[in-house]
Amino acid sequence: MLTPDTLKNYIVAALPCAHIEVEGDGQHFYATIVSSEFQGLSMIKQHQRVYAALGDRMKAEVHALSMKTFSPEQWAAKVGSNG
């Protein structure tokens, strides 16, 4: 069964991440991903970049993935507004 740590490792191996958190139960996962590769991309394009990083694993291993994606600047603004 796929673990959150394994899914996190798959993403990190294919996408440079400044911050990443992955939670889940083996079939349904939730991820927060911060990557410089998201700079200037729409949310849809950011999510497509993660799906591309996972490739065929999205079909074979991951039943459901909900995610929030941010560029480092977006993340800094979000974290700063929570303080």
N, C-alpha and C positions, 0 to 999 in steps of 0.2 A: 504494500500500500504506500502511496506517495505521502511523504511527510511535509509539513511546512518548511523545514530546514532544507530538504531536498529541492523543493520548488524554488526556494530562495537561491540556492546554489546554481540552479539552471539559469535563472534570470541574471545573476551576477556574472556568470561565465560568458554571457552574450551581450551584456549591456552594462556600461560603466555606471555604477550607482554611488551617489554621495550618501544616500540613506535608503534603507529598505527594511520593511517589517512584513512578515508573512504569517498569517494565522490560518488555521483550518482543521478539518476533521478527517482528511484523507480523500475526500471527494469535492467538498466545497471549500474554497479558499478566498481569503480577503488579503489584499496586499496594498501597502503604501510604498510608492517607489519615487525616489528623487534621482533624476539623472540629467546631466548637462545635455544629453542628446534630445531632450524634450524642449530645449530652448527654441522659442518661436513657433512651436507646433501647436495645433489645436488639440483639445482633449482627445478627440477621435484619433488623430494621427499619433498621439502619444500612446494610446492603448494599442493601436495597430503595431507600433514598434515593439511593444512587449509581446504581443501575439507572435510577431515574426521571430523574436528572440527565442520563444518557446517552440516554434515550428510544429512538427508532428506530435509533440507531446501534448499539445492542446486537444488533439483528437483522441490520442491513445490513453493518456494518464490523467489529465485534468478534466474533471466533470464540469466544474463551474469555477470561474475566477472573477471576483469583483475587485476592482482596483481603483485607487486614487493615485494619480500621477502628477508630478510637479517638476518644474525646472528648479534648480537651486535658488533662484531669485524668488519664484513663487513660494517655495517652501519657507525661505527666510521671512517673507512677508506673513505667511500663515502662522508660523511659530511666534513671530514677534507680536502678532495681534492677540495671541492667547496668553501673553505674559502680563 
